[in-house]
């Protein structure tokens, strides 16, 4: 390890990454003790004999967060006592693009990277330590005041302006990747695990068009695999602004299914702009949520619009700390299609579209109308079913725990009717299988998950909503099977999903999120998802590379595993799945 200029970090760790790919699993004893890397001319880090190892030159003080690509710990230099954050990434999961992009940045709005070292089987990123993230603040406060939200997004846009000048796209802008100063007034962009270099036109130099970022904040061009660049970060920053203003991430109040098709085909989420925000704030969101990146405002233009909107509301005056404000959510009495089938935003259904509404949907709407009449509501049928959705906030009720007004038995019958009526329509073989599974599965029995085995609830694999540290996703992708195929969500998710959440990453780094009964065994999970894994033979291990027994029971949510090869000649595995069958040694 040596003190050197940051410009050498990218090329050095590109060679490290290539060496790891070439050697594959052939790690020697020397590799496990290898310590090499670069610290960027900082006297707060004291090397000893050209080494900087965990447990000797620096020590880990506390665990901060488990992310998708590595663990983040608080750390302290053993000689100087300087405190910093250390992000540990397994070599097999390490991408030198993060180091190459991040090491070239020097901005007061970007978390400072102090150095990068290889320490045995891990790469460790040494970075500035902050007191918390914007995502954590939203969890504590719910909806943020408009002026505070504009203040934060203005600073993030300043960071994006700088990234454009440096020809870097972050591609994972969200509240969890925005860290805060001690007083909470300043923001710092972090986690460049998805960053890509840009050409002179602001487009990504990377040839691959894989999905990058967090699903709820993902720009349409990324979802559709089209050319992407700096404008994708503008879209994500507006999604983050909606998250701050509403207290919940965009799209999630309307849909519990996979969002990729919604983002690609539906109008942008401008309907989620709070009705009480200022006109200029609404204009900021509309300018940044243009689906066509050519029409979308640039980071610089967005910064100017945001500053004008902040000035209109009286400037930044709200305190960072304050009382909890209930997030906005869709009122339970609205069971309408938020957009017409032709994509218009007037919320009305054309006659030809209305003919496609299933019998189950008509029954649900009729039943809902009846309930409203009983409570004194005299809203017109057209306004109730097809009018714009109303966002409300109840001070005495936590968001996400709303009680449905539909009787339980009616819900069960309506869901079954819907799936049966859907089977009479033309669908792919996979969709037909899913519909049949819905009809015959526990979802219609409404029994607690700890009493009945959920079977294979991995029918709908989905990417994790999160890609970096300081992030958490509380939404289960398994809920997709309780929604209708048109994208509506007229029913509350069934109670039977009260189990444990497990995330499995396949060989292409795609995430499969499932919910199973408590005490389910790892081997049972692996067998259940085997038909969704690209390789015929595999085993599971933790993201840190630790082997996990096939008969180990999952006692709580949050377990994250990954698929790894288990060939015949390898002695590393103790159990594996081969052609959907569990084999043990």
KEPAVO-837923 format. One record per residue (C-alpha): x, y, z; residue in one letter. Coordinates in nm, 2 decimals. Example, Ala and Ser with C-alpha at 12.3 -4.5 7.8 and 13.67 -1.06 7.14 Angstrom:
<nodes>
NODE        X        Y        Z   code
NODE     1.23    -0.45     0.78      A
NODE     1.37    -0.11     0.71      S
</nodes>
This chain:
<nodes>
NODE        X        Y        Z   code
NODE     0.00     0.00     0.00      X
NODE     0.13     0.34    -0.09      X
NODE     0.04     0.71    -0.07      X
NODE    -0.04     0.82    -0.43      X
NODE    -0.25     1.05    -0.64      X
NODE    -0.61     0.93    -0.69      X
NODE    -0.57     0.92    -1.07      X
NODE    -0.38     0.59    -1.03      X
NODE    -0.66     0.41    -0.83      X
NODE    -0.88     0.34    -1.13      X
NODE    -0.61     0.17    -1.35      X
NODE    -0.46    -0.02    -1.05      X
NODE    -0.79    -0.17    -0.95      X
NODE    -0.89    -0.25    -1.30      X
NODE    -0.59    -0.47    -1.31      X
NODE    -0.69    -0.63    -0.98      X
NODE    -1.03    -0.69    -1.11      X
NODE    -0.90    -0.86    -1.43      X
NODE    -0.66    -1.08    -1.22      X
NODE    -0.95    -1.20    -1.01      X
NODE    -1.15    -1.28    -1.32      X
NODE    -0.87    -1.47    -1.47      X
NODE    -0.78    -1.67    -1.16      X
NODE    -1.15    -1.74    -1.09      X
NODE    -1.17    -1.95    -0.77      X
NODE    -0.80    -2.03    -0.76      X
NODE    -0.71    -1.83    -0.45      X
NODE    -0.38    -1.92    -0.30      X
NODE    -0.26    -1.87     0.06      X
NODE    -0.07    -1.56    -0.05      X
NODE    -0.38    -1.41    -0.19      X
NODE    -0.56    -1.43     0.14      X
NODE    -0.28    -1.22     0.30      X
NODE    -0.23    -0.98     0.01      X
NODE    -0.25    -0.62     0.11      X
NODE    -0.21    -0.36    -0.16      X
NODE    -0.37    -0.04    -0.28      X
NODE    -0.35     0.34    -0.27      X
NODE    -0.43     0.60    -0.01      X
NODE    -0.47     0.95    -0.15      X
NODE    -0.19     1.15     0.03      X
NODE    -0.36     1.18     0.36      X
NODE    -0.15     1.20     0.68      X
NODE    -0.45     1.09     0.89      X
NODE    -0.38     0.74     0.76      X
NODE    -0.06     0.59     0.89      X
NODE     0.09     0.30     0.69      X
NODE     0.32     0.05     0.86      X
NODE     0.58    -0.12     0.64      X
NODE     0.37    -0.03     0.33      X
NODE     0.07    -0.21     0.48      X
NODE    -0.27    -0.10     0.59      X
NODE    -0.46    -0.40     0.74      X
NODE    -0.77    -0.44     0.94      X
NODE    -0.70    -0.52     1.30      X
NODE    -0.35    -0.37     1.30      X
NODE    -0.33    -0.04     1.11      X
NODE    -0.70     0.03     1.14      X
NODE    -0.98    -0.13     1.34      X
NODE    -1.36    -0.15     1.28      X
NODE    -1.56     0.03     1.55      X
NODE    -1.92    -0.04     1.46      X
NODE    -2.14    -0.19     1.19      X
NODE    -2.33     0.07     0.98      X
NODE    -2.52    -0.11     0.71      X
NODE    -2.53    -0.42     0.49      X
NODE    -2.57    -0.32     0.13      X
NODE    -2.62    -0.52    -0.19      X
NODE    -2.25    -0.51    -0.27      X
NODE    -2.08    -0.49     0.06      X
NODE    -2.08    -0.41     0.43      X
NODE    -2.02    -0.06     0.56      X
NODE    -1.85    -0.02     0.90      X
NODE    -1.73     0.27     1.11      X
NODE    -1.35     0.25     1.14      X
NODE    -1.06     0.42     1.32      X
NODE    -0.69     0.46     1.23      X
NODE    -0.49     0.28     1.50      X
NODE    -0.21     0.55     1.51      X
NODE    -0.39     0.88     1.46      X
NODE    -0.74     0.79     1.59      X
NODE    -0.90     0.94     1.28      X
NODE    -1.25     0.80     1.23      X
NODE    -1.38     0.71     0.88      X
NODE    -1.61     0.47     0.71      X
NODE    -1.49     0.15     0.55      X
NODE    -1.70    -0.03     0.28      X
NODE    -1.59    -0.39     0.24      X
NODE    -1.67    -0.56    -0.10      X
NODE    -1.59    -0.92    -0.18      X
NODE    -1.34    -0.94    -0.46      X
NODE    -1.58    -1.16    -0.66      X
NODE    -1.84    -0.88    -0.65      X
NODE    -1.61    -0.59    -0.69      X
NODE    -1.63    -0.35    -1.00      X
NODE    -1.34    -0.12    -1.07      X
NODE    -1.58     0.13    -1.23      X
NODE    -1.68     0.25    -0.88      X
NODE    -1.32     0.33    -0.79      X
NODE    -1.25     0.48    -1.13      X
NODE    -1.54     0.72    -1.12      X
NODE    -1.54     0.81    -0.75      X
NODE    -1.16     0.87    -0.72      X
NODE    -1.17     1.14    -0.98      X
NODE    -1.43     1.35    -0.79      X
NODE    -1.35     1.64    -0.56      X
NODE    -1.67     1.82    -0.47      X
NODE    -1.81     1.96    -0.14      X
NODE    -2.14     1.78    -0.24      X
NODE    -1.98     1.43    -0.29      X
NODE    -1.86     1.21     0.00      X
NODE    -1.48     1.21    -0.01      X
NODE    -1.30     0.89    -0.09      X
NODE    -0.97     0.87     0.10      X
NODE    -0.83     0.56    -0.06      X
NODE    -0.89     0.20    -0.18      X
NODE    -0.70    -0.11    -0.06      X
NODE    -0.72    -0.48    -0.13      X
NODE    -0.71    -0.66     0.20      X
NODE    -0.71    -1.04     0.15      X
NODE    -1.04    -1.15    -0.02      X
NODE    -1.19    -0.80     0.00      X
NODE    -1.16    -0.46    -0.15      X
NODE    -1.20    -0.18     0.12      X
NODE    -1.31     0.17     0.02      X
NODE    -1.20     0.42     0.28      X
NODE    -1.44     0.72     0.29      X
NODE    -1.56     1.01     0.50      X
NODE    -1.80     0.91     0.77      X
NODE    -2.13     1.11     0.81      X
NODE    -2.40     1.10     1.08      X
NODE    -2.68     0.95     0.87      X
NODE    -2.87     0.96     0.54      X
NODE    -3.16     1.15     0.39      X
NODE    -3.35     0.82     0.38      X
NODE    -3.31     0.77     0.75      X
NODE    -3.44     1.13     0.81      X
NODE    -3.75     1.05     0.60      X
NODE    -3.81     0.74     0.80      X
NODE    -3.80     0.95     1.12      X
NODE    -4.00     1.24     0.99      X
NODE    -4.23     1.10     0.73      X
NODE    -4.32     1.39     0.49      X
NODE    -4.06     1.66     0.48      X
NODE    -4.15     2.03     0.46      X
NODE    -4.14     2.16     0.11      X
NODE    -3.86     2.41     0.17      X
NODE    -3.64     2.15     0.33      X
NODE    -3.71     1.91     0.04      X
NODE    -3.62     2.18    -0.22      X
NODE    -3.31     2.27    -0.02      X
NODE    -3.19     1.91    -0.03      X
NODE    -3.26     1.84    -0.39      X
NODE    -3.10     2.17    -0.49      X
NODE    -2.77     2.05    -0.33      X
NODE    -2.80     1.71    -0.50      X
NODE    -2.85     1.89    -0.83      X
NODE    -2.53     2.09    -0.76      X
NODE    -2.35     1.75    -0.72      X
NODE    -2.51     1.63    -1.05      X
NODE    -2.39     1.95    -1.23      X
NODE    -2.04     1.86    -1.11      X
NODE    -2.07     1.50    -1.23      X
NODE    -2.18     1.62    -1.57      X
NODE    -1.86     1.83    -1.59      X
NODE    -1.66     1.52    -1.49      X
NODE    -1.85     1.31    -1.74      X
NODE    -1.99     1.07    -1.48      X
NODE    -2.34     0.94    -1.44      X
NODE    -2.43     0.82    -1.09      X
NODE    -2.73     0.61    -1.19      X
NODE    -2.86     0.54    -0.84      X
NODE    -2.98     0.88    -0.70      X
NODE    -3.21     0.82    -0.40      X
NODE    -3.25     0.94    -0.05      X
NODE    -3.05     0.64     0.09      X
NODE    -2.74     0.75    -0.11      X
NODE    -2.75     1.11     0.01      X
NODE    -2.57     1.15     0.34      X
NODE    -2.62     1.44     0.58      X
NODE    -2.39     1.66     0.78      X
NODE    -2.41     1.66     1.16      X
NODE    -2.66     1.95     1.17      X
NODE    -2.85     1.79     0.88      X
NODE    -2.83     2.10     0.66      X
NODE    -2.58     1.98     0.40      X
NODE    -2.59     1.68     0.17      X
NODE    -2.32     1.46     0.03      X
NODE    -2.37     1.21    -0.26      X
NODE    -2.23     0.87    -0.20      X
NODE    -2.22     0.51    -0.34      X
NODE    -2.09     0.51    -0.69      X
NODE    -2.13     0.14    -0.74      X
NODE    -2.35     0.19    -1.05      X
NODE    -2.16     0.49    -1.19      X
NODE    -2.06     0.50    -1.55      X
NODE    -1.83     0.72    -1.75      X
NODE    -1.99     0.95    -2.02      X
NODE    -1.88     1.06    -2.36      X
NODE    -1.87     1.43    -2.48      X
NODE    -2.25     1.41    -2.56      X
NODE    -2.33     1.30    -2.20      X
NODE    -2.41     0.94    -2.30      X
NODE    -2.28     0.63    -2.13      X
NODE    -1.96     0.48    -2.27      X
NODE    -2.06     0.14    -2.14      X
NODE    -2.19    -0.09    -2.41      X
NODE    -2.41    -0.30    -2.19      X
NODE    -2.76    -0.18    -2.12      X
NODE    -2.82    -0.37    -1.80      X
NODE    -3.06    -0.24    -1.54      X
NODE    -2.89    -0.02    -1.29      X
NODE    -3.03     0.17    -0.99      X
NODE    -3.33     0.14    -0.77      X
NODE    -3.65     0.03    -0.94      X
NODE    -3.87     0.31    -0.80      X
NODE    -3.63     0.58    -0.91      X
NODE    -3.52     0.42    -1.24      X
NODE    -3.55     0.64    -1.56      X
NODE    -3.76     0.50    -1.85      X
NODE    -3.46     0.49    -2.08      X
NODE    -3.28     0.26    -1.84      X
NODE    -3.58     0.03    -1.80      X
NODE    -3.62     0.01    -2.18      X
NODE    -3.25    -0.05    -2.24      X
NODE    -3.20     0.26    -2.45      X
NODE    -2.90     0.49    -2.45      X
NODE    -2.86     0.65    -2.11      X
NODE    -2.66     0.94    -1.96      X
NODE    -2.67     1.22    -1.72      X
NODE    -3.05     1.29    -1.77      X
NODE    -3.12     0.96    -1.60      X
NODE    -2.99     1.11    -1.28      X
NODE    -3.23     1.41    -1.32      X
NODE    -3.53     1.17    -1.34      X
NODE    -3.41     0.99    -1.02      X
NODE    -3.36     1.32    -0.84      X
NODE    -3.72     1.41    -0.91      X
NODE    -3.83     1.07    -0.78      X
NODE    -3.63     1.14    -0.47      X
NODE    -3.81     1.48    -0.44      X
NODE    -4.14     1.30    -0.45      X
NODE    -4.02     1.07    -0.18      X
NODE    -3.94     1.36     0.04      X
NODE    -4.27     1.55    -0.03      X
NODE    -4.49     1.24     0.01      X
NODE    -4.30     1.04     0.26      X
NODE    -4.31     0.73     0.04      X
NODE    -4.13     0.64    -0.28      X
NODE    -4.31     0.70    -0.62      X
NODE    -4.52     0.43    -0.78      X
NODE    -4.54     0.22    -0.46      X
NODE    -4.88     0.35    -0.35      X
NODE    -5.04     0.25    -0.67      X
NODE    -4.86    -0.08    -0.76      X
NODE    -4.72    -0.37    -0.57      X
NODE    -4.61    -0.55    -0.88      X
NODE    -4.29    -0.52    -1.08      X
NODE    -4.26    -0.16    -1.19      X
NODE    -4.05    -0.19    -1.50      X
NODE    -4.34    -0.21    -1.74      X
NODE    -4.52     0.07    -1.56      X
NODE    -4.22     0.30    -1.58      X
NODE    -4.17     0.21    -1.95      X
NODE    -4.53     0.24    -2.07      X
NODE    -4.73     0.45    -1.82      X
NODE    -4.72     0.83    -1.79      X
NODE    -4.47     0.97    -1.55      X
NODE    -4.57     0.99    -1.18      X
NODE    -4.67     1.35    -1.19      X
NODE    -5.01     1.26    -1.04      X
NODE    -4.82     1.20    -0.72      X
NODE    -4.72     1.57    -0.69      X
NODE    -4.88     1.67    -0.36      X
NODE    -5.18     1.91    -0.41      X
NODE    -5.05     2.15    -0.14      X
NODE    -4.71     2.21    -0.30      X
NODE    -4.64     2.54    -0.48      X
NODE    -4.68     2.58    -0.85      X
NODE    -4.31     2.63    -0.91      X
NODE    -4.23     2.31    -0.72      X
NODE    -4.48     2.12    -0.94      X
NODE    -4.30     2.27    -1.25      X
NODE    -3.97     2.14    -1.12      X
NODE    -4.11     1.79    -1.10      X
NODE    -4.28     1.81    -1.44      X
NODE    -3.96     1.93    -1.60      X
NODE    -3.75     1.65    -1.46      X
NODE    -4.01     1.37    -1.51      X
NODE    -4.03     1.40    -1.89      X
NODE    -4.01     1.04    -2.02      X
NODE    -3.81     1.15    -2.33      X
NODE    -3.46     1.24    -2.20      X
NODE    -3.42     1.49    -2.49      X
NODE    -3.72     1.69    -2.35      X
NODE    -3.61     1.64    -1.99      X
NODE    -3.43     1.94    -1.83      X
NODE    -3.06     1.91    -1.75      X
NODE    -2.92     1.92    -1.40      X
NODE    -2.82     2.28    -1.45      X
NODE    -3.17     2.38    -1.57      X
NODE    -3.32     2.19    -1.28      X
NODE    -3.10     2.36    -1.03      X
NODE    -3.22     2.70    -1.15      X
NODE    -3.58     2.59    -1.14      X
NODE    -3.54     2.45    -0.79      X
NODE    -3.38     2.76    -0.65      X
NODE    -3.67     2.97    -0.79      X
NODE    -3.92     2.74    -0.63      X
NODE    -3.73     2.75    -0.30      X
NODE    -3.73     3.13    -0.31      X
NODE    -4.11     3.13    -0.38      X
NODE    -4.18     2.93    -0.06      X
NODE    -3.98     3.18     0.15      X
NODE    -3.64     3.01     0.14      X
NODE    -3.50     2.74     0.37      X
NODE    -3.65     2.81     0.71      X
NODE    -3.79     2.47     0.84      X
NODE    -3.59     2.29     1.11      X
NODE    -3.42     1.96     1.01      X
NODE    -3.57     1.79     1.32      X
NODE    -3.94     1.80     1.37      X
NODE    -4.25     1.61     1.44      X
NODE    -4.35     1.30     1.23      X
NODE    -4.58     1.39     0.94      X
NODE    -4.79     1.11     0.80      X
NODE    -4.70     1.01     0.45      X
NODE    -4.96     1.06     0.18      X
NODE    -5.14     0.76     0.05      X
NODE    -5.42     0.67    -0.19      X
NODE    -5.75     0.69    -0.01      X
NODE    -5.91     0.34     0.03      X
NODE    -6.24     0.44    -0.12      X
NODE    -6.09     0.51    -0.46      X
NODE    -6.07     0.19    -0.67      X
NODE    -6.04     0.36    -1.01      X
NODE    -5.80     0.33    -1.30      X
NODE    -5.57     0.62    -1.25      X
NODE    -5.52     0.66    -1.62      X
NODE    -5.73     0.56    -1.92      X
NODE    -5.61     0.27    -2.13      X
NODE    -5.48     0.50    -2.40      X
NODE    -5.24     0.67    -2.16      X
NODE    -5.43     0.99    -2.12      X
NODE    -5.42     1.15    -1.78      X
NODE    -5.78     1.27    -1.75      X
NODE    -5.87     0.97    -1.55      X
NODE    -6.17     0.88    -1.76      X
NODE    -6.23     0.55    -1.92      X
NODE    -6.35     0.54    -2.28      X
NODE    -6.64     0.32    -2.37      X
NODE    -6.43     0.08    -2.57      X
NODE    -6.19     0.05    -2.27      X
NODE    -6.48     0.01    -2.03      X
NODE    -6.59    -0.31    -2.21      X
NODE    -6.26    -0.47    -2.11      X
NODE    -6.32    -0.44    -1.74      X
NODE    -6.37    -0.78    -1.58      X
NODE    -6.67    -0.89    -1.39      X
NODE    -6.47    -0.91    -1.07      X
NODE    -6.37    -0.55    -1.11      X
NODE    -6.73    -0.44    -1.17      X
NODE    -6.84    -0.63    -0.86      X
NODE    -6.56    -0.47    -0.65      X
NODE    -6.66    -0.12    -0.77      X
NODE    -7.02    -0.19    -0.71      X
NODE    -6.96    -0.32    -0.36      X
NODE    -6.74    -0.02    -0.29      X
NODE    -7.01     0.22    -0.40      X
NODE    -7.25     0.05    -0.17      X
NODE    -7.02     0.10     0.12      X
NODE    -6.98     0.46     0.04      X
NODE    -7.35     0.51     0.02      X
NODE    -7.39     0.36     0.37      X
NODE    -7.15     0.61     0.51      X
NODE    -7.33     0.90     0.36      X
NODE    -7.11     0.95     0.06      X
NODE    -7.31     1.08    -0.24      X
NODE    -7.03     1.10    -0.49      X
NODE    -7.12     1.02    -0.85      X
NODE    -7.02     0.68    -0.99      X
NODE    -6.81     0.84    -1.25      X
NODE    -6.62     1.06    -1.01      X
NODE    -6.56     0.79    -0.76      X
NODE    -6.45     0.52    -1.00      X
NODE    -6.27     0.71    -1.27      X
NODE    -6.19     1.05    -1.13      X
NODE    -5.84     1.15    -1.02      X
NODE    -5.71     0.97    -0.72      X
NODE    -5.71     1.17    -0.39      X
NODE    -5.41     1.16    -0.17      X
NODE    -5.49     1.21     0.20      X
NODE    -5.31     1.19     0.53      X
NODE    -5.45     1.06     0.85      X
NODE    -5.27     1.19     1.16      X
NODE    -5.37     0.89     1.38      X
NODE    -5.30     0.61     1.14      X
NODE    -4.96     0.49     1.02      X
NODE    -4.92     0.47     0.64      X
NODE    -4.93     0.11     0.52      X
NODE    -5.17    -0.01     0.79      X
NODE    -5.49     0.11     0.64      X
NODE    -5.79    -0.11     0.71      X
NODE    -5.99    -0.22     0.40      X
NODE    -6.36    -0.14     0.39      X
NODE    -6.44    -0.45     0.19      X
NODE    -6.56    -0.76     0.38      X
NODE    -6.30    -1.03     0.40      X
NODE    -6.52    -1.30     0.24      X
NODE    -6.61    -1.07    -0.05      X
NODE    -6.24    -1.00    -0.11      X
NODE    -6.17    -1.37    -0.13      X
NODE    -6.45    -1.43    -0.37      X
NODE    -6.37    -1.13    -0.59      X
NODE    -6.00    -1.23    -0.62      X
NODE    -6.10    -1.58    -0.72      X
NODE    -6.35    -1.45    -0.97      X
NODE    -6.09    -1.22    -1.12      X
NODE    -5.84    -1.50    -1.17      X
NODE    -6.10    -1.73    -1.32      X
NODE    -6.22    -1.46    -1.56      X
NODE    -5.87    -1.38    -1.65      X
NODE    -5.81    -1.74    -1.75      X
NODE    -6.07    -1.70    -2.03      X
NODE    -5.85    -1.44    -2.20      X
NODE    -5.54    -1.49    -2.41      X
NODE    -5.22    -1.50    -2.19      X
NODE    -4.88    -1.66    -2.22      X
NODE    -4.82    -2.00    -2.08      X
NODE    -4.62    -1.85    -1.79      X
NODE    -4.91    -1.62    -1.71      X
NODE    -5.16    -1.90    -1.72      X
NODE    -4.94    -2.10    -1.48      X
NODE    -4.93    -1.80    -1.24      X
NODE    -5.31    -1.75    -1.25      X
NODE    -5.37    -2.12    -1.18      X
NODE    -5.12    -2.10    -0.90      X
NODE    -5.31    -1.81    -0.75      X
NODE    -5.64    -2.00    -0.76      X
NODE    -5.50    -2.31    -0.60      X
NODE    -5.25    -2.16    -0.36      X
NODE    -5.27    -2.04     0.00      X
NODE    -5.35    -1.68    -0.11      X
NODE    -5.72    -1.77    -0.12      X
NODE    -5.71    -1.96     0.20      X
NODE    -5.61    -1.66     0.41      X
NODE    -5.44    -1.87     0.67      X
NODE    -5.14    -1.74     0.86      X
NODE    -4.81    -1.83     0.70      X
NODE    -4.67    -2.00     1.00      X
NODE    -4.95    -2.26     0.97      X
NODE    -4.92    -2.34     0.61      X
NODE    -4.62    -2.37     0.37      X
NODE    -4.63    -2.10     0.11      X
NODE    -4.48    -2.33    -0.15      X
NODE    -4.32    -2.14    -0.43      X
NODE    -4.38    -1.77    -0.39      X
NODE    -4.09    -1.70    -0.62      X
NODE    -4.31    -1.70    -0.93      X
NODE    -4.23    -1.33    -0.99      X
NODE    -3.86    -1.26    -0.95      X
NODE    -3.78    -0.90    -0.91      X
NODE    -3.48    -0.68    -0.86      X
NODE    -3.43    -0.54    -0.52      X
NODE    -3.55    -0.18    -0.48      X
NODE    -3.21    -0.10    -0.34      X
NODE    -2.86    -0.12    -0.48      X
NODE    -2.64     0.05    -0.22      X
NODE    -2.59     0.09     0.15      X
NODE    -2.81     0.29     0.38      X
NODE    -3.11     0.13     0.21      X
NODE    -3.41    -0.08     0.30      X
NODE    -3.70    -0.22     0.11      X
NODE    -4.01    -0.31     0.31      X
NODE    -4.22    -0.41     0.01      X
NODE    -4.26    -0.77    -0.09      X
NODE    -4.26    -0.86    -0.46      X
NODE    -4.47    -1.16    -0.37      X
NODE    -4.76    -0.91    -0.34      X
NODE    -4.78    -0.90    -0.72      X
NODE    -5.01    -1.20    -0.71      X
NODE    -5.27    -1.01    -0.51      X
NODE    -5.30    -0.74    -0.78      X
NODE    -5.49    -0.75    -1.10      X
NODE    -5.32    -0.78    -1.44      X
NODE    -5.41    -0.43    -1.55      X
NODE    -5.18    -0.28    -1.28      X
NODE    -5.45    -0.17    -1.04      X
NODE    -5.44    -0.26    -0.67      X
NODE    -5.80    -0.27    -0.55      X
NODE    -5.73    -0.51    -0.27      X
NODE    -5.51    -0.51     0.03      X
NODE    -5.23    -0.77     0.03      X
NODE    -5.34    -1.10     0.18      X
NODE    -5.24    -1.16     0.54      X
NODE    -5.08    -1.50     0.46      X
NODE    -4.76    -1.32     0.36      X
NODE    -4.66    -1.25     0.72      X
NODE    -4.35    -1.46     0.71      X
NODE    -3.98    -1.40     0.65      X
NODE    -3.83    -1.21     0.35      X
NODE    -3.53    -1.36     0.17      X
NODE    -3.34    -1.22    -0.12      X
NODE    -3.14    -1.44    -0.36      X
NODE    -2.91    -1.30    -0.63      X
NODE    -2.86    -1.51    -0.93      X
NODE    -2.56    -1.53    -1.16      X
NODE    -2.66    -1.22    -1.35      X
NODE    -2.69    -1.02    -1.02      X
NODE    -3.07    -1.01    -1.06      X
NODE    -3.25    -1.03    -0.73      X
NODE    -3.53    -1.28    -0.65      X
NODE    -3.73    -1.17    -0.35      X
NODE    -3.95    -1.43    -0.18      X
NODE    -4.15    -1.45     0.14      X
NODE    -4.17    -1.79     0.31      X
NODE    -4.29    -1.92     0.64      X
NODE    -4.07    -1.88     0.94      X
NODE    -3.82    -2.16     1.01      X
NODE    -3.81    -2.25     0.64      X
NODE    -3.49    -2.43     0.54      X
NODE    -3.24    -2.29     0.30      X
NODE    -3.25    -2.60     0.09      X
NODE    -3.63    -2.57     0.05      X
NODE    -3.58    -2.21    -0.08      X
NODE    -3.31    -2.32    -0.32      X
NODE    -3.52    -2.60    -0.47      X
NODE    -3.82    -2.36    -0.50      X
NODE    -3.63    -2.10    -0.70      X
NODE    -3.42    -2.34    -0.91      X
NODE    -3.64    -2.31    -1.22      X
NODE    -3.56    -1.94    -1.23      X
NODE    -3.18    -1.98    -1.21      X
NODE    -2.99    -1.98    -1.54      X
NODE    -2.74    -2.25    -1.43      X
NODE    -2.85    -2.61    -1.38      X
NODE    -2.61    -2.67    -1.09      X
NODE    -2.56    -2.42    -0.81      X
NODE    -2.55    -2.37    -0.43      X
NODE    -2.61    -2.07    -0.21      X
NODE    -2.39    -1.87     0.01      X
NODE    -2.40    -1.54     0.20      X
NODE    -2.30    -1.22     0.02      X
NODE    -1.98    -1.23     0.23      X
NODE    -1.89    -1.57     0.08      X
NODE    -1.98    -1.78     0.39      X
NODE    -2.12    -2.12     0.33      X
NODE    -2.47    -2.19     0.46      X
NODE    -2.61    -2.53     0.54      X
NODE    -2.90    -2.66     0.34      X
NODE    -3.09    -2.75     0.66      X
NODE    -3.03    -2.41     0.83      X
NODE    -3.36    -2.25     0.93      X
NODE    -3.45    -1.89     0.84      X
NODE    -3.58    -1.73     1.16      X
NODE    -3.61    -1.36     1.06      X
NODE    -3.63    -1.14     0.75      X
NODE    -3.33    -0.98     0.59      X
NODE    -3.13    -1.29     0.48      X
NODE    -2.95    -1.22     0.16      X
NODE    -2.79    -1.51    -0.04      X
NODE    -2.63    -1.55    -0.38      X
NODE    -2.60    -1.83    -0.62      X
NODE    -2.25    -1.97    -0.68      X
NODE    -2.14    -2.26    -0.91      X
NODE    -2.11    -2.61    -0.77      X
NODE    -1.93    -2.82    -1.03      X
NODE    -1.85    -3.19    -0.98      X
NODE    -1.47    -3.12    -0.96      X
NODE    -1.51    -2.86    -0.68      X
NODE    -1.46    -2.96    -0.32      X
NODE    -1.59    -2.63    -0.19      X
NODE    -1.96    -2.72    -0.18      X
NODE    -2.14    -2.94     0.08      X
NODE    -2.48    -2.93    -0.09      X
NODE    -2.61    -2.81    -0.42      X
NODE    -2.92    -2.80    -0.65      X
NODE    -2.88    -3.01    -0.97      X
NODE    -3.16    -3.01    -1.22      X
NODE    -3.40    -2.88    -0.94      X
NODE    -3.30    -3.16    -0.70      X
NODE    -3.11    -3.12    -0.37      X
NODE    -2.79    -3.31    -0.35      X
NODE    -2.56    -3.34    -0.04      X
NODE    -2.21    -3.47     0.03      X
</nodes>
